[in-house]
Amino acid sequence: MFTRSAAAVLLAALAAGCGSRTDAPRHGPAHRTAGPSAAGAPHRRAGARSATAASARPFTLVASGDIIPAHPDALGTAQDDAPVHGGYDFRPMLRDVRPVIDGAGLALCHLAAPLGPLDGPFTGYPMLQAPPQVATALKATGFDSCATASNHALDQGVAGVRHTLDVLDTVGLRHTGSARGAAEAARPALLRAPGGARVAQLSYTYGTDGVERPAGEPWAVNLLDARKIVADARAARRAGADIVVVSPHWGTEYRTAPDARQLRLARVLAAARTDGRPDIDLIVGSHTHTPQPYEKVNGTGAGREQDARQQQADLHSGGTWVAYGLGDLIGGTTHDRLGTMSTAARFTFTPPAEAGGRWEITKAEFVPLWWDARAGRVINVNKAIKAGRRDLKPLRRSIRRMVLSRGARKAGLAMGK
């Protein structure tokens, strides 16, 4: 754990590493106010209700795919963009997607690599370690919270987990999915959305690529377990969460369709209810390196593929939106065309008519994105096409086909700008 002076030194160093730029965003969380830090989030008594009075207002939530900044292409670009020799600046590569992220009420990311010290070394696959300056860029782009549970979370051991979370704390990014101790792991990360809602983000991974969690330190990273996820979601409700978002790191790499485990777990989680109210309001997945379908699921028939009757039931019920895989925002997998595509999931939440009811998703969108490895930039595909990049139309069709392949269009999903 950093001392205050060490944290101040790191913050100054991170800012220096990125350099001062005139294009730095007017980061205006005037429209977005974060709640207390994960380490200091207060518990409410069991059954306590968050304030969702008549004054509550709708807000948008955006979630992006994996951030893998340790790939040589991303590292080289960040070095080239840094005004200070030897530094790293990841902000320019995210500039085109910044309006999507910073324009949301809340923005969630998935950091899929441990962050190292300022002087490195920075390494790619199989044991990742990324420059800490990426945290500065994520904050500047408008992200509020990052999931940190991934198959690479323990690549640098428990010390790497601690350092990563220290860096995120230093730049003011919330985090969930790994922890520095049991007490921190037990507290839900609660975010305050504009309009009054309190949002909990929970994060879990299918595994850690053979690196075992240290004995006696299971809190180092959360593993996928349906019972634990539901228990954590219910604990987040008791702590005051109006909305619970689960960020699972799951699925089969480069597979554009969800695998059997994703389908089964999604239905189990969507079926979980307390007093008739769903325990989980949204599921946004990562790890597959490619966009996968979005789907509205009501949880009936857990463990089985949906038949036509079940699909219709999901479409016409309240249901729970699942984005099985968002792809890689900053790609580490440019050797495969699928690894350059991703989506940003954008959902509008509307407050319940009565206190204690479910915040409903009244608008569901996906924004097609592309990692341009040659330029080292994340591209908003719709924006680029409008500006004349007609060559990106086939890529947009591919993304749309993957995202809509399980009937999401009939459930109301639209492509956003």
C-alpha positions as CSV (number, residue, x, y, z in Angstrom):
1,M,0.0,0.0,0.0
2,F,1.4,3.4,-1.0
3,T,2.0,6.1,1.6
4,R,0.5,9.5,0.8
5,S,3.9,10.9,-0.3
6,A,4.5,7.9,-2.5
7,A,1.1,8.2,-4.1
8,A,1.8,11.9,-4.8
9,V,5.1,11.1,-6.4
10,L,3.5,8.5,-8.6
11,L,0.6,10.8,-9.6
12,A,3.1,13.5,-10.6
13,A,5.2,10.9,-12.5
14,L,2.2,9.5,-14.3
15,A,1.2,13.0,-15.4
16,A,4.8,13.7,-16.5
17,G,4.9,10.4,-18.4
18,C,1.9,11.4,-20.4
19,G,3.0,15.0,-20.8
20,S,0.8,18.1,-21.1
21,R,-1.4,18.3,-24.2
22,T,-3.8,20.8,-25.4
23,D,-6.2,18.1,-26.5
24,A,-6.6,16.8,-22.9
25,P,-10.3,16.3,-22.3
26,R,-12.4,18.8,-20.4
27,H,-13.2,15.7,-18.3
28,G,-16.6,16.9,-17.0
29,P,-17.9,14.7,-14.4
30,A,-20.0,17.6,-13.7
31,H,-22.4,15.2,-15.1
32,R,-21.0,12.2,-13.2
33,T,-20.1,12.0,-9.6
34,A,-18.3,9.1,-8.2
35,G,-19.3,7.6,-4.8
36,P,-16.8,6.8,-2.0
37,S,-13.7,4.7,-2.9
38,A,-13.9,1.0,-2.8
39,A,-11.9,1.0,0.4
40,G,-14.2,3.5,2.1
41,A,-17.7,2.6,0.7
42,P,-20.0,2.6,3.7
43,H,-22.2,-0.5,4.3
44,R,-25.9,0.0,4.9
45,R,-27.8,-2.1,7.2
46,A,-29.4,-5.2,5.7
47,G,-32.5,-4.3,3.7
48,A,-31.6,-0.6,3.6
49,R,-32.8,1.2,0.5
50,S,-30.8,3.6,-1.6
51,A,-32.4,6.9,-2.3
52,T,-34.5,6.4,-5.5
53,A,-37.1,9.1,-4.9
54,A,-39.2,10.9,-7.5
55,S,-36.2,13.2,-8.2
56,A,-34.2,10.2,-9.7
57,R,-33.4,10.7,-13.4
58,P,-32.4,8.4,-16.3
59,F,-28.7,8.0,-17.1
60,T,-26.6,6.2,-19.7
61,L,-24.0,3.5,-18.8
62,V,-21.2,2.6,-21.3
63,A,-19.0,-0.5,-21.0
64,S,-16.0,-1.2,-23.3
65,G,-14.0,-4.4,-24.0
66,D,-10.6,-5.5,-22.9
67,I,-7.7,-3.1,-22.6
68,I,-4.5,-5.0,-23.3
69,P,-1.8,-2.2,-23.4
70,A,1.2,-4.6,-23.2
71,H,1.3,-5.6,-26.8
72,P,4.4,-4.3,-28.7
73,D,2.1,-2.4,-31.2
74,A,0.4,-0.5,-28.4
75,L,3.6,0.1,-26.4
76,G,5.4,1.5,-29.5
77,T,2.5,3.8,-30.3
78,A,2.3,5.1,-26.7
79,Q,6.0,5.8,-26.7
80,D,5.8,7.6,-30.0
81,D,2.9,9.7,-28.7
82,A,4.6,10.7,-25.5
83,P,6.1,14.2,-25.4
84,V,8.8,13.0,-22.9
85,H,11.5,10.6,-24.1
86,G,11.0,7.3,-22.5
87,G,7.4,8.0,-21.5
88,Y,4.1,6.5,-22.6
89,D,1.0,8.4,-23.6
90,F,-2.1,6.2,-24.3
91,R,-4.5,9.2,-24.5
92,P,-4.2,9.9,-28.3
93,M,-5.0,6.3,-29.2
94,L,-8.3,6.7,-27.3
95,R,-9.2,10.2,-28.6
96,D,-11.7,9.0,-31.2
97,V,-13.7,7.0,-28.7
98,R,-13.6,9.6,-25.9
99,P,-16.9,11.3,-26.8
100,V,-18.6,7.9,-26.4
101,I,-17.0,7.2,-23.1
102,D,-17.0,10.7,-21.5
103,G,-20.5,11.4,-22.8
104,A,-22.0,8.6,-20.7
105,G,-23.3,9.0,-17.2
106,L,-21.0,6.2,-16.1
107,A,-18.3,4.4,-18.0
108,L,-16.9,0.9,-17.2
109,C,-13.7,-0.7,-18.6
110,H,-11.9,-4.0,-18.3
111,L,-8.2,-3.8,-17.6
112,A,-6.8,-7.2,-18.7
113,A,-3.1,-6.7,-17.7
114,P,-1.3,-5.9,-14.5
115,L,0.4,-2.5,-14.3
116,G,4.1,-2.3,-13.7
117,P,6.4,0.4,-12.1
118,L,7.2,3.5,-14.1
119,D,10.6,2.1,-15.2
120,G,9.2,-1.3,-16.3
121,P,10.0,-3.8,-17.6
122,F,6.8,-4.0,-19.8
123,T,6.1,-7.4,-21.2
124,G,3.5,-9.0,-23.5
125,Y,2.2,-12.5,-23.8
126,P,2.4,-14.8,-21.9
127,M,3.1,-12.8,-18.7
128,L,1.8,-9.3,-19.1
129,Q,2.9,-6.1,-17.5
130,A,1.8,-2.8,-18.8
131,P,2.9,0.8,-18.3
132,P,1.0,2.5,-15.4
133,Q,0.4,5.6,-17.7
134,V,-2.5,3.7,-19.3
135,A,-4.5,4.4,-16.1
136,T,-4.0,8.1,-16.6
137,A,-5.3,7.7,-20.1
138,L,-8.4,5.7,-19.1
139,K,-9.3,8.3,-16.5
140,A,-8.8,11.2,-19.0
141,T,-10.9,9.4,-21.5
142,G,-13.8,9.4,-19.1
143,F,-13.8,5.9,-17.5
144,D,-15.1,5.7,-13.9
145,S,-14.3,2.1,-12.9
146,C,-12.4,-0.9,-14.3
147,A,-12.9,-4.6,-13.9
148,T,-9.6,-6.2,-13.0
149,A,-10.4,-9.9,-12.8
150,S,-8.8,-11.6,-15.8
151,N,-6.7,-14.6,-16.8
152,H,-3.7,-12.4,-16.6
153,A,-4.5,-10.8,-13.2
154,L,-1.8,-12.8,-11.4
155,D,0.9,-12.7,-14.0
156,Q,3.0,-10.5,-11.7
157,G,1.8,-12.2,-8.5
158,V,0.0,-10.7,-5.6
159,A,2.5,-7.8,-5.6
160,G,1.3,-7.0,-9.1
161,V,-2.3,-7.0,-8.0
162,R,-1.5,-4.6,-5.2
163,H,0.5,-2.3,-7.5
164,T,-2.2,-2.2,-10.1
165,L,-4.8,-1.2,-7.6
166,D,-2.5,1.4,-6.1
167,V,-2.1,3.0,-9.5
168,L,-5.8,3.0,-10.2
169,D,-6.4,4.6,-6.8
170,T,-3.8,7.2,-7.5
171,V,-5.4,8.4,-10.7
172,G,-8.9,8.2,-9.3
173,L,-10.3,5.1,-11.1
174,R,-12.5,2.7,-9.2
175,H,-11.8,-1.0,-9.5
176,T,-13.4,-4.4,-8.8
177,G,-12.4,-8.0,-9.3
178,S,-9.2,-8.1,-7.4
179,A,-8.2,-6.9,-4.0
180,R,-5.4,-6.2,-1.6
181,G,-7.0,-7.9,1.4
182,A,-10.1,-9.7,2.6
183,A,-11.8,-6.5,3.9
184,E,-11.4,-4.7,0.6
185,A,-12.7,-7.8,-1.3
186,A,-15.8,-7.9,0.9
187,R,-16.9,-4.3,0.1
188,P,-18.8,-3.7,-3.1
189,A,-17.5,-0.9,-5.4
190,L,-20.4,1.5,-5.6
191,L,-20.6,4.3,-8.1
192,R,-23.0,7.3,-8.0
193,A,-24.6,7.9,-11.3
194,P,-26.0,11.3,-12.4
195,G,-29.7,11.2,-11.5
196,G,-29.2,9.5,-8.2
197,A,-28.7,5.8,-8.9
198,R,-26.0,3.8,-7.1
199,V,-24.3,1.3,-9.3
200,A,-22.3,-1.7,-8.2
201,Q,-19.8,-3.3,-10.7
202,L,-18.7,-6.9,-9.9
203,S,-15.9,-8.7,-11.8
204,Y,-14.9,-12.3,-12.1
205,T,-12.6,-14.5,-14.3
206,Y,-12.9,-18.1,-15.6
207,G,-9.3,-18.7,-14.4
208,T,-5.7,-17.4,-14.2
209,D,-3.9,-19.4,-16.9
210,G,-2.5,-21.9,-14.5
211,V,-1.2,-19.4,-11.9
212,E,-2.8,-20.4,-8.7
213,R,-4.1,-18.0,-6.2
214,P,-1.8,-18.0,-3.1
215,A,-3.1,-20.1,-0.3
216,G,-4.9,-17.9,2.2
217,E,-5.3,-15.1,-0.3
218,P,-8.4,-16.0,-2.4
219,W,-9.3,-12.3,-2.5
220,A,-6.4,-11.6,-4.9
221,V,-8.7,-12.2,-7.8
222,N,-12.4,-13.3,-8.1
223,L,-13.1,-16.6,-9.9
224,L,-16.4,-17.3,-11.8
225,D,-18.8,-19.1,-9.5
226,A,-22.5,-18.6,-9.8
227,R,-23.3,-18.8,-6.1
228,K,-20.6,-16.3,-5.2
229,I,-21.7,-13.9,-7.9
230,V,-25.3,-14.0,-6.7
231,A,-24.3,-13.7,-3.1
232,D,-22.1,-10.7,-4.0
233,A,-24.9,-9.1,-6.0
234,R,-27.3,-9.5,-3.0
235,A,-24.6,-8.0,-0.7
236,A,-24.3,-5.0,-3.1
237,R,-28.1,-4.5,-2.9
238,R,-27.9,-4.5,0.9
239,A,-25.1,-2.0,0.7
240,G,-27.4,0.4,-1.3
241,A,-26.9,-0.6,-4.9
242,D,-29.9,0.2,-7.2
243,I,-28.2,-1.4,-10.2
244,V,-25.8,-4.4,-10.2
245,V,-23.6,-4.9,-13.2
246,V,-21.5,-8.1,-13.6
247,S,-18.4,-8.0,-15.7
248,P,-17.4,-11.7,-16.4
249,H,-14.1,-12.6,-18.0
250,W,-15.2,-15.7,-19.8
251,G,-15.8,-17.5,-23.1
252,T,-13.7,-19.1,-25.9
253,E,-11.1,-16.9,-27.5
254,Y,-11.9,-15.9,-31.2
255,R,-15.2,-17.6,-31.0
256,T,-17.9,-15.2,-32.2
257,A,-20.7,-17.2,-30.6
258,P,-21.0,-17.7,-26.8
259,D,-20.0,-21.1,-25.6
260,A,-22.1,-23.5,-23.4
261,R,-20.7,-22.2,-20.2
262,Q,-21.4,-18.6,-21.0
263,L,-25.0,-19.4,-22.0
264,R,-25.6,-21.5,-18.9
265,L,-24.1,-19.0,-16.5
266,A,-25.9,-16.1,-18.1
267,R,-29.2,-17.8,-17.5
268,V,-28.5,-18.8,-14.0
269,L,-27.5,-15.2,-13.1
270,A,-30.5,-13.7,-14.9
271,A,-32.8,-16.1,-13.0
272,A,-31.5,-15.0,-9.6
273,R,-34.2,-13.0,-7.7
274,T,-34.9,-11.7,-4.3
275,D,-38.5,-10.9,-3.4
276,G,-39.3,-11.1,-7.1
277,R,-36.7,-8.5,-8.2
278,P,-33.7,-9.6,-10.3
279,D,-30.4,-9.6,-8.4
280,I,-28.4,-8.7,-11.5
281,D,-29.4,-5.9,-13.9
282,L,-26.7,-6.2,-16.7
283,I,-23.9,-8.5,-17.8
284,V,-21.1,-7.2,-20.0
285,G,-18.5,-9.8,-20.8
286,S,-14.8,-9.8,-21.9
287,H,-11.9,-12.1,-22.9
288,T,-13.0,-13.5,-26.3
289,H,-11.0,-10.8,-28.3
290,T,-13.9,-10.5,-30.7
291,P,-17.4,-9.1,-30.5
292,Q,-20.1,-11.6,-29.5
293,P,-23.9,-11.4,-29.4
294,Y,-26.0,-9.2,-27.2
295,E,-29.1,-11.0,-25.9
296,K,-32.0,-10.3,-23.6
297,V,-32.3,-13.2,-21.1
298,N,-34.9,-13.9,-18.5
299,G,-33.2,-16.9,-17.0
300,T,-35.8,-19.5,-17.7
301,G,-34.4,-22.8,-18.9
302,A,-30.9,-22.3,-17.4
303,G,-28.3,-24.5,-19.0
304,R,-30.1,-25.1,-22.3
305,E,-30.1,-23.4,-25.6
306,Q,-33.2,-21.3,-26.0
307,D,-36.0,-22.7,-28.2
308,A,-38.3,-20.4,-30.2
309,R,-40.9,-20.2,-27.4
310,Q,-38.2,-19.3,-24.9
311,Q,-36.8,-16.6,-27.2
312,Q,-40.2,-15.0,-27.5
313,A,-40.7,-15.1,-23.7
314,D,-37.3,-13.3,-23.2
315,L,-38.2,-10.6,-25.8
316,H,-41.5,-9.7,-24.2
317,S,-40.4,-9.9,-20.6
318,G,-38.3,-7.5,-18.6
319,G,-35.3,-9.7,-19.0
320,T,-31.7,-9.0,-18.4
321,W,-29.4,-7.8,-21.1
322,V,-26.2,-9.8,-21.7
323,A,-23.3,-8.7,-23.9
324,Y,-21.4,-12.0,-24.1
325,G,-18.2,-10.4,-25.4
326,L,-17.3,-6.8,-26.2
327,G,-14.0,-7.6,-27.9
328,D,-10.7,-5.7,-27.3
329,L,-10.8,-1.9,-27.0
330,I,-7.0,-1.7,-27.1
331,G,-6.0,-4.8,-29.0
332,G,-3.2,-7.2,-28.2
333,T,-4.3,-9.6,-30.9
334,T,-3.7,-7.9,-34.2
335,H,-2.5,-11.1,-35.9
336,D,-6.2,-12.0,-36.2
337,R,-8.8,-9.7,-37.9
338,L,-11.4,-10.6,-35.3
339,G,-9.1,-9.3,-32.6
340,T,-9.2,-5.7,-34.0
341,M,-13.0,-5.4,-33.7
342,S,-15.0,-4.5,-30.6
343,T,-18.1,-2.7,-29.4
344,A,-19.0,-0.3,-26.7
345,A,-22.3,-1.3,-25.0
346,R,-24.5,1.7,-24.1
347,F,-27.6,1.3,-22.0
348,T,-30.1,3.9,-20.7
349,F,-31.4,3.2,-17.3
350,T,-34.7,4.7,-16.2
351,P,-35.8,4.9,-12.5
352,P,-38.6,2.7,-11.2
353,A,-42.1,4.1,-10.7
354,E,-41.9,3.0,-7.0
355,A,-39.1,3.1,-4.6
356,G,-37.3,-0.3,-4.4
357,G,-38.3,-1.3,-7.9
358,R,-36.0,-2.3,-10.7
359,W,-34.2,0.4,-12.8
360,E,-35.3,-0.6,-16.3
361,I,-33.1,-0.4,-19.4
362,T,-35.2,1.6,-21.8
363,K,-32.7,2.0,-24.6
364,A,-30.0,-0.5,-25.6
365,E,-27.2,0.3,-28.1
366,F,-23.9,-0.9,-29.4
367,V,-21.2,1.3,-31.0
368,P,-18.9,-0.6,-33.4
369,L,-15.2,0.1,-32.8
370,W,-12.0,-0.9,-34.6
371,W,-8.4,-1.0,-33.4
372,D,-6.3,0.4,-36.3
373,A,-3.0,-1.3,-35.5
374,R,-1.2,0.7,-38.2
375,A,-2.2,4.0,-36.8
376,G,-2.3,2.9,-33.2
377,R,-5.8,4.3,-32.7
378,V,-9.2,3.1,-31.6
379,I,-11.6,4.1,-34.3
380,N,-15.3,4.9,-33.9
381,V,-16.4,3.0,-37.1
382,N,-19.7,4.9,-37.7
383,K,-17.9,8.3,-37.3
384,A,-15.2,7.2,-39.6
385,I,-17.6,6.0,-42.3
386,K,-19.5,9.3,-42.1
387,A,-16.2,11.1,-42.6
388,G,-15.5,9.1,-45.8
389,R,-14.0,5.8,-44.7
390,R,-16.2,3.7,-47.0
391,D,-13.6,0.8,-46.7
392,L,-14.9,0.2,-43.1
393,K,-18.4,-0.6,-44.2
394,P,-17.7,-4.4,-44.5
395,L,-16.1,-4.4,-41.0
396,R,-19.2,-2.6,-39.6
397,R,-21.4,-5.3,-41.3
398,S,-19.3,-8.0,-39.7
399,I,-19.6,-6.5,-36.2
400,R,-23.4,-5.9,-36.6
401,R,-23.9,-9.5,-37.8
402,M,-22.0,-10.9,-34.7
403,V,-23.8,-8.6,-32.2
404,L,-27.3,-9.3,-33.6
405,S,-26.9,-13.0,-34.2
406,R,-29.1,-14.0,-31.2
407,G,-32.1,-11.9,-31.9
408,A,-31.1,-8.7,-30.0
409,R,-32.6,-6.5,-32.7
410,K,-36.1,-7.8,-32.0
411,A,-35.5,-7.1,-28.3
412,G,-34.7,-3.5,-29.1
413,L,-30.9,-3.3,-29.6
414,A,-29.9,-0.6,-32.0
415,M,-26.6,0.5,-33.4
416,G,-25.5,3.8,-31.8
417,K,-23.3,6.6,-33.0
